[in-house]
């Protein structure tokens, strides 16, 4: 009987609340969707690198941090916003050149685990370099994005969250078109399948890697701006990589739309779990719910919702 009562609380509580307090339930859903878009912005950078190299880029979280640190650091030194943005993009492109020149070109056709370990080392290098240049203090980031709350039909919405969601949606649409309808996008998929074969048909591997790391850096800049403006630019931003992992598992490591869908599922699931199920286990369920959900996906659909099933013949 106790088990039945517990299951009723777990599975029926959200539906009872939805019927009894529809406006509050809608606010929970909307809050989860907006948070999910923020997760998706980080996950997009991982997808870009994975599609071009076939390896999980553990350094993407550090790139988010470094981009935000560079932007706010330049603004603190008197750069206007537009000049700081342009300068930061140039720095990220230069970082892509350095990564290709001193790391990637020596790892062509190496095992995936070697590439993965290289990105772990790159993570600490970028973090240390950013801390050396810009310091380790928490830095507020104000780009003039409105953050006032307003009410629509009884729902309380925040202008900043809506702006972040709109920016993420536009970025996802642009990247989806880029990957599926451009020559560079097709070349990226070819490089991910086989480095040597791509080079044999005339695809310049060096240029492709520079392009994709530059685009991933730009995506990291957008994510860093949104997270930095919301909670301040601090070194905990690099840990966002850990939250992006379950997003990728749900959506699929090779799917741009999957990154946004996975982020939305994680965002909504976390909010519902924390508010309706958290009291049953003492709270803080939001911190680990995403990983439990990702584990369930690994058991039943390891390629994710939009990922490609890979069959290797031996």
VOLUM-773785 format. One line per field, with one value per residue: x negated, y, z of N, C-alpha, C in turn. Coordinates in nm, 2 decimals, padded with zeros to 4 digits. Each point is the difference from the previous one (the first is absolute). Example, Ala and Ser with C-alpha at 12.3 -4.5 7.8 and 13.67 -1.06 7.14 Angstrom:
2
n_X: (-01.32  00.04)
n_Y: (-00.57  00.11)
n_Z: (00.78  -00.07)
ca_X: (00.09  -00.09)
ca_Y: (00.12  00.11)
ca_Z: (00.00  00.00)
c_X: (-00.09  00.08)
c_Y: (00.12  00.11)
c_Z: (00.00  00.08)
//
This chain:
314
n_X: (-00.08  -00.11  -00.03  00.13  00.00  -00.12  00.04  00.10  -00.08  -00.08  00.09  00.08  -00.10  -00.09  00.08  00.00  -00.13  -00.01  00.09  -00.06  -00.13  00.08  00.02  00.00  00.08  00.07  -00.01  00.02  00.09  00.05  -00.01  00.05  00.09  00.01  00.00  00.08  00.05  -00.02  00.06  00.10  -00.01  -00.02  00.11  00.04  -00.08  00.05  00.13  -00.04  -00.07  00.10  00.08  -00.10  -00.01  00.13  -00.03  00.02  00.03  -00.08  -00.07  00.12  00.01  -00.13  00.04  00.11  -00.07  -00.09  00.10  00.07  -00.10  -00.03  00.13  00.02  -00.11  00.04  00.12  -00.06  -00.06  00.12  00.00  00.05  00.13  00.02  -00.09  00.05  00.12  -00.03  -00.06  00.10  00.08  -00.08  00.00  00.13  00.00  -00.07  00.09  00.10  -00.07  -00.02  00.13  00.03  -00.08  00.03  00.12  00.09  -00.09  -00.04  00.13  -00.03  00.12  -00.02  -00.01  00.13  -00.05  -00.09  00.09  00.07  -00.10  -00.02  00.13  -00.02  -00.11  00.07  00.09  -00.09  -00.05  00.12  00.04  -00.11  00.01  00.13  -00.03  -00.10  00.08  00.12  -00.08  00.02  00.02  00.11  00.04  00.06  00.10  00.00  00.08  00.07  -00.01  00.12  00.03  00.09  00.08  00.08  00.13  00.02  00.13  -00.06  -00.08  -00.09  -00.04  -00.12  -00.03  -00.09  00.09  00.09  -00.09  -00.04  00.13  00.03  -00.10  00.04  00.13  -00.04  -00.08  00.09  00.09  -00.09  -00.04  00.13  00.02  -00.09  00.04  00.12  -00.02  -00.12  -00.09  -00.02  00.13  00.01  -00.10  00.06  00.11  -00.06  -00.05  00.12  00.04  -00.09  -00.10  -00.05  00.12  00.03  -00.12  00.03  00.12  -00.10  00.05  -00.02  -00.06  -00.12  00.05  00.04  -00.11  -00.07  00.08  00.00  -00.13  -00.01  00.08  -00.06  -00.10  00.06  00.04  -00.13  -00.03  00.09  -00.04  -00.12  00.04  00.08  -00.09  -00.09  00.09  00.03  -00.12  -00.05  -00.11  00.00  -00.09  00.11  -00.01  -00.12  00.07  00.04  -00.12  00.00  00.07  -00.09  -00.07  00.08  -00.02  -00.13  00.00  00.09  -00.07  -00.12  -00.12  00.07  00.09  00.00  00.11  -00.07  -00.10  00.08  00.04  -00.13  -00.04  00.11  -00.02  -00.13  00.02  00.10  -00.07  -00.11  00.07  00.06  -00.12  -00.06  00.10  00.03  -00.12  -00.06  00.12  00.02  -00.11  00.06  00.04  -00.05  00.12  00.00  -00.08  00.08  00.12  -00.07  -00.09  00.10  00.06  -00.12  -00.01  00.12  -00.04  -00.11  00.09  00.09  -00.07  -00.11  00.06  00.09  00.08  -00.10  -00.07  -00.11  00.07  -00.11  -00.01  -00.08  -00.06  -00.02)
n_Y: (-00.12  -00.01  -00.11  -00.04  00.04  -00.05  -00.11  00.01  00.02  -00.10  -00.08  00.02  00.02  -00.02  -00.11  -00.04  00.04  -00.06  -00.08  -00.01  00.00  00.02  00.12  -00.04  -00.10  00.09  00.07  -00.12  -00.03  00.13  00.00  -00.13  00.04  00.11  -00.07  -00.08  00.12  00.04  -00.11  00.02  00.12  -00.06  -00.08  00.11  00.06  -00.09  00.03  00.13  -00.01  -00.06  00.08  00.08  -00.06  -00.01  00.11  -00.03  00.13  -00.05  00.06  -00.04  -00.06  -00.04  -00.04  -00.05  -00.05  -00.05  -00.04  -00.04  -00.06  -00.04  -00.03  -00.05  -00.07  -00.01  -00.02  -00.08  -00.03  00.03  -00.13  00.07  -00.03  00.08  00.09  -00.02  00.00  00.10  00.07  -00.03  00.03  00.11  00.02  -00.03  00.08  00.09  -00.03  00.01  00.11  00.04  -00.03  00.05  00.11  00.01  -00.04  00.06  00.08  -00.02  00.01  00.03  -00.05  00.07  -00.08  -00.02  -00.10  00.00  00.02  -00.09  -00.07  00.03  -00.01  -00.11  -00.03  00.02  -00.07  -00.07  -00.02  -00.02  -00.08  -00.06  -00.01  -00.04  -00.09  -00.04  00.01  -00.06  -00.09  -00.03  00.13  -00.01  00.00  00.11  -00.04  00.13  -00.06  00.05  -00.13  00.04  00.01  00.09  -00.03  -00.07  00.03  -00.12  00.03  00.07  -00.02  -00.03  00.09  -00.04  00.12  -00.02  -00.08  00.09  00.10  -00.07  -00.03  00.13  00.04  -00.09  00.04  00.12  -00.01  -00.07  00.09  00.09  -00.07  -00.02  00.12  00.05  -00.09  00.03  00.13  -00.02  00.04  00.10  00.01  -00.02  00.09  00.07  -00.04  00.04  00.11  00.01  -00.04  00.07  00.03  -00.11  -00.06  00.08  -00.03  -00.13  00.05  00.05  -00.06  00.13  -00.10  00.07  00.04  -00.12  -00.05  00.09  -00.03  -00.13  00.02  00.08  -00.08  -00.11  00.08  00.03  -00.13  -00.03  00.10  -00.05  -00.13  00.04  00.07  -00.10  -00.10  00.07  00.04  -00.13  -00.06  00.09  00.06  -00.13  -00.06  00.01  00.10  -00.03  -00.01  00.10  -00.03  -00.01  00.12  00.04  -00.08  00.00  00.13  -00.02  -00.07  00.09  00.11  -00.05  -00.06  -00.05  00.03  00.10  -00.04  -00.12  00.09  00.06  -00.11  -00.05  00.12  00.00  -00.12  00.03  00.12  -00.05  -00.11  00.08  00.09  -00.09  -00.06  00.12  00.05  -00.10  -00.04  00.12  00.05  -00.09  00.06  00.11  00.01  00.10  -00.05  00.13  -00.02  -00.10  00.07  00.09  -00.04  -00.01  00.11  00.05  -00.05  00.04  00.11  00.00  -00.03  00.09  00.11  -00.07  00.00  00.00  00.11  00.07  -00.07  -00.03  -00.11  -00.02  -00.07  -00.06  -00.03  -00.11)
n_Z: (00.00  00.08  -00.07  00.01  00.12  00.01  -00.08  00.08  00.11  -00.05  -00.04  00.11  00.08  -00.11  -00.02  00.13  00.01  -00.11  00.05  00.12  -00.05  -00.10  00.05  00.13  -00.04  -00.06  00.11  00.07  -00.09  00.00  00.13  00.00  -00.08  00.08  00.12  -00.06  -00.04  00.12  00.04  -00.08  00.04  00.12  -00.01  -00.06  00.08  00.09  -00.05  -00.01  00.11  00.05  -00.07  00.05  00.13  00.03  00.08  00.12  -00.03  00.09  -00.09  -00.04  00.12  -00.01  -00.12  00.06  00.10  -00.08  -00.07  00.10  00.04  -00.12  -00.02  00.12  -00.03  -00.13  00.04  00.10  -00.11  00.00  -00.04  -00.10  00.02  -00.10  00.05  00.12  -00.06  -00.08  00.10  00.08  -00.11  -00.01  00.13  -00.01  -00.11  00.06  00.10  -00.09  -00.04  00.12  00.03  -00.12  00.01  00.13  -00.04  -00.07  -00.06  00.13  00.00  -00.12  -00.01  00.11  00.10  00.01  00.07  -00.10  -00.10  00.06  00.02  -00.13  -00.02  00.08  -00.06  -00.11  00.07  00.06  -00.12  -00.05  00.10  00.00  -00.14  00.01  00.10  -00.07  -00.11  00.03  00.08  00.12  00.01  00.07  -00.13  00.04  -00.08  -00.04  -00.09  00.10  00.02  -00.03  00.13  -00.04  00.10  -00.07  00.00  -00.05  00.00  00.10  -00.11  00.09  -00.09  -00.04  -00.02  00.10  00.07  -00.04  00.03  00.11  00.03  -00.03  00.08  00.10  -00.01  -00.01  00.11  00.06  -00.04  00.03  00.11  00.02  -00.05  00.09  00.09  -00.03  -00.02  00.06  -00.09  00.08  00.01  -00.13  -00.01  00.10  -00.06  -00.11  00.06  00.05  -00.12  -00.07  00.08  -00.02  00.00  00.10  00.04  -00.02  00.04  00.07  00.11  00.01  00.06  -00.02  -00.12  -00.01  00.05  -00.07  -00.10  00.02  00.03  -00.11  -00.08  00.05  -00.03  -00.12  -00.02  00.03  -00.08  -00.08  00.03  -00.01  -00.11  -00.04  00.02  -00.06  -00.09  00.01  00.01  -00.09  -00.05  00.02  00.07  00.07  -00.09  00.02  00.11  -00.08  -00.03  00.13  00.00  -00.09  00.08  00.10  -00.03  -00.02  00.11  00.04  -00.04  00.04  00.00  -00.10  00.08  -00.09  -00.07  00.00  -00.02  -00.08  -00.07  00.00  -00.04  -00.09  -00.03  00.00  -00.07  -00.08  -00.03  00.00  -00.07  -00.08  -00.01  -00.01  -00.07  -00.08  -00.03  00.00  00.04  -00.09  -00.06  00.05  -00.13  -00.08  -00.04  -00.02  00.10  00.02  -00.02  -00.06  00.10  00.09  -00.05  -00.01  00.13  00.02  -00.06  00.07  00.08  -00.05  -00.01  -00.01  -00.12  00.10  00.02  -00.03  00.08  -00.07  -00.03  00.07  -00.12  00.07  -00.11  00.06)
ca_X: (00.08  -00.08  -00.06  00.10  00.02  -00.12  00.01  00.11  -00.05  -00.10  00.06  00.12  -00.02  00.00  00.12  00.09  -00.04  00.03  00.14  00.04  -00.07  -00.05  -00.09  -00.13  -00.06  -00.04  -00.13  -00.10  -00.03  -00.07  -00.14  -00.08  -00.04  -00.10  -00.13  -00.04  -00.07  -00.14  -00.08  -00.02  -00.11  -00.12  -00.01  -00.02  -00.14  -00.05  00.04  -00.08  -00.13  00.02  00.03  -00.12  -00.11  00.05  -00.04  00.07  -00.09  00.02  -00.04  00.10  00.03  -00.11  00.01  00.11  -00.06  -00.10  00.07  00.07  -00.11  -00.06  00.09  00.02  -00.13  -00.02  00.09  -00.06  -00.12  00.05  00.06  00.15  00.05  -00.01  -00.14  -00.03  00.05  -00.08  -00.14  00.01  00.01  -00.13  -00.08  00.05  -00.05  -00.14  -00.01  00.02  -00.13  -00.10  00.04  -00.02  -00.14  -00.08  00.06  00.09  -00.07  -00.08  00.09  00.08  00.03  -00.03  00.11  00.09  -00.04  -00.12  00.06  00.08  -00.10  -00.06  00.09  -00.01  -00.12  00.03  00.08  -00.08  -00.08  00.08  00.04  -00.12  -00.03  00.10  -00.02  -00.12  00.01  00.11  00.03  00.09  00.11  00.13  00.01  00.14  00.01  00.12  00.00  00.12  00.12  00.11  00.02  00.12  00.11  00.13  00.11  00.08  00.10  -00.02  -00.13  -00.11  -00.11  -00.11  -00.05  -00.13  00.01  00.06  -00.10  -00.09  00.06  00.01  -00.14  -00.04  00.08  -00.05  -00.13  00.03  00.05  -00.11  -00.09  00.06  -00.01  -00.14  -00.04  00.08  00.02  -00.12  -00.11  -00.08  00.08  -00.02  -00.14  -00.01  00.05  -00.09  -00.11  00.03  00.01  -00.13  -00.09  -00.09  00.09  00.04  -00.12  -00.03  00.09  -00.03  00.05  -00.11  00.03  -00.04  00.10  00.13  -00.01  -00.01  00.13  00.09  -00.04  00.04  00.15  00.02  -00.04  00.11  00.11  -00.04  00.01  00.14  00.03  -00.07  00.07  00.13  -00.03  -00.07  00.09  00.10  -00.06  -00.13  -00.11  -00.08  -00.06  00.09  00.06  -00.06  00.06  00.12  -00.03  00.06  00.14  00.03  -00.02  00.13  00.08  -00.05  00.05  00.14  00.03  -00.09  -00.12  -00.02  00.12  00.02  00.13  00.00  -00.06  00.10  00.11  -00.05  00.00  00.13  00.04  -00.08  00.05  00.13  00.00  -00.06  00.09  00.11  -00.05  -00.03  00.12  00.10  -00.06  -00.11  00.03  00.01  -00.13  -00.07  -00.04  -00.13  00.01  -00.03  -00.14  -00.04  00.10  -00.05  -00.08  00.08  00.07  -00.10  -00.03  00.12  -00.01  -00.12  00.05  00.10  -00.02  -00.13  -00.03  00.08  00.12  -00.02  -00.13  -00.01  -00.05  -00.12  -00.03  -00.14  -00.02  -00.13)
ca_Y: (00.12  00.12  00.02  00.05  00.14  00.07  00.01  00.10  00.13  00.03  00.01  00.07  00.14  00.11  00.01  00.06  00.14  00.06  00.02  00.09  00.13  -00.01  00.11  -00.04  -00.11  00.06  00.07  -00.10  -00.05  00.10  00.02  -00.11  00.02  00.10  -00.05  -00.10  00.07  00.03  -00.13  -00.04  00.09  -00.06  -00.13  00.02  00.00  -00.14  -00.07  00.05  -00.07  -00.14  -00.02  00.02  -00.08  -00.13  -00.02  00.09  00.10  00.03  00.14  00.10  00.08  00.10  00.10  00.09  00.09  00.09  00.10  00.10  00.07  00.09  00.11  00.09  00.06  00.11  00.10  00.07  00.08  00.12  -00.03  00.00  -00.13  -00.05  -00.03  -00.11  -00.12  -00.03  -00.05  -00.13  -00.09  -00.01  -00.08  -00.14  -00.05  -00.03  -00.12  -00.12  -00.02  -00.05  -00.14  -00.08  -00.01  -00.07  -00.12  -00.09  -00.06  -00.11  -00.10  -00.05  -00.15  -00.06  -00.06  00.10  00.02  00.09  00.14  00.04  00.03  00.13  00.11  00.02  00.08  00.13  00.07  00.06  00.11  00.12  00.05  00.06  00.12  00.10  00.05  00.08  00.13  00.08  -00.01  -00.11  00.06  00.01  00.13  00.02  00.03  00.07  00.04  00.08  -00.09  00.02  -00.11  00.02  -00.10  00.05  -00.10  -00.02  -00.09  -00.06  -00.06  00.09  -00.03  00.09  00.05  -00.05  -00.14  -00.01  00.04  -00.11  -00.10  00.04  00.00  -00.14  -00.06  00.05  -00.07  -00.14  00.00  00.03  -00.11  -00.11  00.03  00.00  -00.14  -00.08  00.06  00.07  -00.09  -00.01  -00.09  -00.14  -00.03  -00.03  -00.13  -00.09  00.00  -00.08  -00.14  -00.06  00.11  -00.03  00.00  00.14  00.07  -00.06  00.06  00.15  00.09  00.05  -00.03  00.11  00.11  -00.05  00.00  00.14  00.05  -00.06  00.04  00.14  00.01  -00.04  00.11  00.10  -00.05  00.01  00.14  00.03  -00.06  00.07  00.13  -00.03  -00.05  00.10  00.11  -00.05  -00.04  00.05  -00.08  -00.07  -00.12  -00.11  -00.01  -00.11  -00.12  -00.02  -00.11  -00.12  00.00  -00.02  -00.14  -00.06  00.06  -00.07  -00.14  00.00  00.05  -00.07  00.07  00.05  00.07  00.14  00.01  -00.08  00.08  00.09  -00.08  -00.06  00.10  00.03  -00.11  00.00  00.12  -00.02  -00.11  00.05  00.09  -00.08  -00.09  00.07  00.06  -00.10  -00.13  00.03  -00.01  -00.14  -00.05  00.10  00.11  -00.01  -00.10  00.07  -00.02  -00.14  -00.06  -00.01  -00.11  -00.12  -00.01  -00.04  -00.15  -00.08  00.00  -00.09  -00.14  -00.03  00.06  00.06  00.10  00.13  00.01  00.04  -00.05  -00.10  -00.13  -00.04  -00.14  -00.03  -00.14  -00.04)
ca_Z: (00.00  00.00  -00.14  -00.09  00.04  -00.05  -00.14  -00.03  00.02  -00.10  -00.13  -00.01  00.05  -00.10  -00.07  00.10  00.00  -00.13  00.00  00.11  -00.01  -00.14  -00.03  00.06  -00.07  -00.13  00.03  00.02  -00.13  -00.07  00.07  -00.04  -00.15  -00.02  00.05  -00.10  -00.11  00.05  -00.01  -00.14  -00.05  00.03  -00.07  -00.14  -00.02  00.00  -00.12  -00.11  00.00  -00.02  -00.14  -00.09  00.04  00.06  00.13  00.10  00.03  00.14  00.02  -00.04  00.11  00.02  -00.11  00.05  00.10  -00.06  -00.09  00.09  00.07  -00.10  -00.03  00.11  00.03  -00.10  00.04  00.12  -00.05  -00.08  -00.13  -00.01  -00.02  -00.14  -00.02  00.08  -00.06  -00.12  00.04  00.06  -00.11  -00.07  00.10  -00.01  -00.12  00.03  00.08  -00.09  -00.08  00.09  00.03  -00.12  -00.03  00.10  00.06  -00.09  -00.12  00.04  00.05  -00.11  00.00  00.12  00.07  00.06  00.14  00.00  -00.02  00.12  00.10  -00.04  00.04  00.14  00.02  -00.05  00.10  00.10  -00.06  -00.02  00.13  00.06  -00.08  00.03  00.14  00.00  -00.06  00.05  00.14  00.04  00.08  -00.07  -00.07  -00.05  -00.14  -00.03  -00.14  -00.02  -00.03  00.10  00.09  00.08  -00.01  -00.03  00.01  -00.12  00.03  00.13  00.00  00.03  -00.09  00.02  -00.13  -00.03  -00.03  -00.13  -00.09  -00.01  -00.08  -00.14  -00.06  -00.02  -00.11  -00.13  -00.02  -00.04  -00.14  -00.09  00.00  -00.07  -00.14  -00.04  -00.01  -00.10  -00.13  -00.05  -00.03  00.12  00.09  -00.05  00.02  00.14  00.02  -00.06  00.08  00.12  -00.03  -00.03  -00.02  -00.11  -00.12  -00.03  -00.06  -00.13  -00.10  -00.02  00.10  00.08  00.14  00.08  -00.01  00.05  00.15  00.05  -00.02  00.10  00.13  00.01  00.02  00.14  00.09  00.00  00.08  00.14  00.03  00.02  00.12  00.10  00.02  00.07  00.14  00.08  00.03  00.09  00.13  00.01  -00.07  00.10  -00.05  00.00  -00.13  -00.07  00.05  -00.08  -00.09  00.07  -00.02  -00.14  -00.04  -00.01  -00.11  -00.12  00.00  -00.03  -00.14  -00.10  -00.02  -00.14  -00.04  00.04  00.06  00.12  00.11  00.05  00.06  00.13  00.10  00.05  00.08  00.12  00.08  00.06  00.10  00.12  00.08  00.05  00.10  00.12  00.07  00.04  00.05  00.09  00.14  00.04  00.03  00.07  -00.08  -00.07  -00.11  -00.12  -00.03  -00.06  -00.08  -00.14  -00.02  00.01  -00.13  -00.10  00.02  -00.05  -00.14  -00.04  00.01  -00.09  -00.13  00.02  -00.10  00.02  -00.08  -00.14  -00.04  -00.10  00.05  -00.07  00.00  -00.04  -00.04  00.04)
c_X: (-00.09  -00.07  00.10  00.02  -00.12  00.01  00.11  -00.06  -00.10  00.07  00.12  -00.01  00.00  00.13  00.11  -00.03  00.04  00.14  00.04  -00.06  -00.06  -00.10  -00.14  -00.07  -00.06  -00.13  -00.11  -00.05  -00.08  -00.14  -00.09  -00.04  -00.10  -00.14  -00.05  -00.07  -00.14  -00.09  -00.04  -00.11  -00.14  -00.02  -00.03  -00.15  -00.06  00.04  -00.08  -00.13  00.01  00.03  -00.12  -00.11  00.04  -00.05  00.07  -00.11  00.02  -00.04  00.10  00.05  -00.10  00.01  00.11  -00.05  -00.10  00.06  00.06  -00.11  -00.06  00.09  00.01  -00.14  -00.03  00.09  -00.05  -00.12  00.05  00.06  00.15  00.05  -00.02  -00.15  -00.05  00.05  -00.08  -00.14  00.01  00.02  -00.13  -00.09  00.04  -00.05  -00.15  -00.03  00.02  -00.12  -00.10  00.03  -00.03  -00.15  -00.08  00.06  00.07  -00.08  -00.09  00.08  00.09  00.00  -00.05  00.13  00.08  -00.04  -00.11  00.05  00.07  -00.10  -00.07  00.09  00.01  -00.12  00.02  00.09  -00.08  -00.09  00.08  00.04  -00.12  -00.04  00.09  -00.01  -00.13  00.02  00.11  00.03  00.11  00.12  00.13  00.02  00.15  -00.01  00.13  -00.01  00.13  00.12  00.10  00.02  00.13  00.10  00.13  00.10  00.08  00.10  -00.01  -00.13  -00.11  -00.12  -00.12  -00.06  -00.13  00.01  00.06  -00.10  -00.10  00.06  00.01  -00.14  -00.04  00.08  -00.06  -00.14  00.02  00.04  -00.11  -00.09  00.06  00.00  -00.15  -00.05  00.06  00.00  -00.12  -00.11  -00.09  00.06  -00.02  -00.14  -00.02  00.04  -00.10  -00.13  00.02  00.00  -00.14  -00.10  -00.08  00.08  00.04  -00.12  -00.02  00.09  -00.01  00.06  -00.12  00.03  -00.03  00.10  00.13  -00.01  00.00  00.14  00.09  -00.03  00.03  00.15  00.03  -00.04  00.10  00.12  -00.03  00.01  00.15  00.05  -00.06  00.07  00.13  -00.02  -00.07  00.08  00.10  -00.06  -00.14  -00.10  -00.09  -00.05  00.09  00.07  -00.06  00.06  00.14  -00.02  00.06  00.15  00.04  -00.01  00.14  00.09  -00.04  00.04  00.14  00.02  -00.08  -00.12  -00.02  00.12  00.01  00.14  00.01  -00.05  00.11  00.11  -00.04  -00.01  00.13  00.05  -00.06  00.05  00.13  00.00  -00.06  00.10  00.12  -00.05  -00.03  00.12  00.09  -00.05  -00.11  00.04  00.01  -00.14  -00.09  -00.06  -00.13  00.01  -00.04  -00.15  -00.04  00.11  -00.04  -00.08  00.07  00.08  -00.09  -00.04  00.11  -00.01  -00.11  00.04  00.09  -00.02  -00.14  -00.04  00.08  00.12  -00.03  -00.14  00.01  -00.05  -00.12  -00.03  -00.14  -00.01  -00.15  -00.03)
c_Y: (00.13  00.02  00.06  00.15  00.08  00.02  00.10  00.14  00.04  00.03  00.08  00.15  00.11  00.02  00.07  00.15  00.07  00.03  00.11  00.14  00.01  00.11  -00.03  -00.11  00.05  00.08  -00.09  -00.05  00.10  00.03  -00.11  00.01  00.11  -00.04  -00.11  00.06  00.04  -00.12  -00.03  00.09  -00.06  -00.13  00.02  00.00  -00.14  -00.07  00.04  -00.07  -00.15  -00.03  00.01  -00.09  -00.14  -00.02  00.10  00.10  00.05  00.15  00.10  00.08  00.11  00.11  00.10  00.10  00.10  00.11  00.11  00.08  00.11  00.12  00.10  00.06  00.12  00.11  00.08  00.09  00.11  -00.02  00.02  -00.14  -00.06  -00.04  -00.12  -00.13  -00.04  -00.05  -00.14  -00.11  -00.03  -00.09  -00.15  -00.06  -00.03  -00.12  -00.12  -00.03  -00.07  -00.15  -00.09  -00.02  -00.08  -00.12  -00.09  -00.06  -00.11  -00.12  -00.06  -00.16  -00.07  -00.06  00.11  00.04  00.09  00.14  00.05  00.04  00.13  00.11  00.02  00.09  00.14  00.08  00.07  00.11  00.13  00.07  00.08  00.13  00.12  00.07  00.09  00.14  00.08  -00.01  -00.10  00.05  -00.01  00.13  00.02  00.03  00.06  00.05  00.08  -00.09  00.02  -00.12  00.02  -00.11  00.07  -00.11  00.00  -00.11  -00.07  -00.07  00.11  -00.04  00.10  00.04  -00.06  -00.15  -00.01  00.04  -00.11  -00.12  00.03  -00.01  -00.15  -00.06  00.05  -00.07  -00.14  -00.01  00.03  -00.11  -00.12  00.02  -00.02  -00.15  -00.08  00.05  00.08  -00.10  -00.03  -00.10  -00.15  -00.04  -00.04  -00.15  -00.11  -00.02  -00.08  -00.15  -00.06  00.12  -00.03  00.00  00.14  00.08  -00.05  00.05  00.15  00.09  00.05  -00.02  00.11  00.11  -00.04  00.01  00.15  00.06  -00.05  00.04  00.15  00.01  -00.05  00.10  00.11  -00.05  00.01  00.14  00.04  -00.06  00.07  00.13  -00.02  -00.04  00.11  00.12  -00.04  -00.02  00.05  -00.09  -00.05  -00.13  -00.12  -00.02  -00.12  -00.13  -00.03  -00.12  -00.13  -00.01  -00.02  -00.15  -00.07  00.05  -00.07  -00.14  -00.01  00.03  -00.07  00.09  00.07  00.09  00.14  00.02  -00.08  00.07  00.09  -00.08  -00.07  00.11  00.04  -00.11  00.00  00.12  -00.02  -00.11  00.04  00.08  -00.08  -00.09  00.07  00.05  -00.11  -00.12  00.03  -00.02  -00.15  -00.06  00.10  00.11  -00.02  -00.10  00.06  -00.02  -00.13  -00.06  -00.02  -00.12  -00.13  -00.02  -00.04  -00.14  -00.08  00.00  -00.09  -00.15  -00.04  00.06  00.08  00.10  00.13  00.00  00.03  -00.05  -00.11  -00.13  -00.04  -00.15  -00.02  -00.15  -00.04  -00.14)
c_Z: (00.00  -00.13  -00.09  00.03  -00.05  -00.15  -00.04  00.01  -00.11  -00.14  -00.01  00.05  -00.10  -00.07  00.08  00.01  -00.13  00.00  00.10  -00.02  -00.14  -00.03  00.06  -00.08  -00.14  00.02  00.02  -00.14  -00.08  00.05  -00.05  -00.15  -00.02  00.05  -00.10  -00.12  00.04  00.00  -00.15  -00.07  00.02  -00.07  -00.15  -00.03  00.00  -00.13  -00.12  -00.01  -00.02  -00.14  -00.09  00.03  00.05  00.14  00.09  00.05  00.15  00.03  -00.04  00.12  00.03  -00.11  00.03  00.10  -00.06  -00.09  00.09  00.08  -00.09  -00.02  00.12  00.04  -00.09  00.04  00.12  -00.04  -00.09  -00.14  00.00  -00.03  -00.14  -00.03  00.08  -00.06  -00.13  00.04  00.06  -00.11  -00.07  00.09  -00.02  -00.13  00.01  00.08  -00.09  -00.09  00.09  00.03  -00.12  -00.02  00.10  00.06  -00.11  -00.11  00.03  00.04  -00.11  00.00  00.13  00.07  00.06  00.15  00.01  -00.02  00.12  00.12  -00.03  00.03  00.15  00.04  -00.05  00.09  00.11  -00.05  -00.03  00.13  00.06  -00.07  00.03  00.13  00.01  -00.06  00.07  00.14  00.03  00.08  -00.09  -00.06  -00.05  -00.15  -00.03  -00.14  -00.04  -00.04  00.11  00.08  00.08  -00.02  -00.04  -00.01  -00.12  00.03  00.13  00.02  00.02  -00.09  00.02  -00.14  -00.04  -00.05  -00.14  -00.11  -00.02  -00.09  -00.15  -00.07  -00.03  -00.12  -00.14  -00.03  -00.05  -00.14  -00.10  -00.01  -00.08  -00.15  -00.05  -00.02  -00.11  -00.14  -00.05  -00.03  00.12  00.10  -00.04  00.01  00.14  00.03  -00.06  00.08  00.13  -00.03  -00.02  -00.04  -00.13  -00.13  -00.04  -00.06  -00.14  -00.11  -00.01  00.11  00.09  00.15  00.09  00.01  00.06  00.16  00.05  -00.01  00.12  00.14  00.02  00.03  00.14  00.10  00.00  00.08  00.15  00.05  00.03  00.13  00.12  00.04  00.08  00.14  00.08  00.04  00.11  00.14  00.02  -00.06  00.11  -00.05  00.01  -00.13  -00.08  00.04  -00.08  -00.09  00.06  -00.02  -00.15  -00.04  00.00  -00.12  -00.13  00.00  -00.04  -00.15  -00.11  -00.02  -00.13  -00.05  00.06  00.06  00.13  00.13  00.06  00.07  00.13  00.11  00.06  00.09  00.14  00.09  00.06  00.10  00.13  00.09  00.06  00.11  00.13  00.07  00.05  00.06  00.10  00.15  00.05  00.04  00.07  -00.08  -00.07  -00.11  -00.13  -00.04  -00.06  -00.08  -00.14  -00.03  00.01  -00.13  -00.11  00.01  -00.06  -00.16  -00.05  00.01  -00.11  -00.14  00.01  -00.10  00.01  -00.09  -00.15  -00.04  -00.10  00.06  -00.09  00.02  -00.05  -00.03  00.03  -00.06)
//
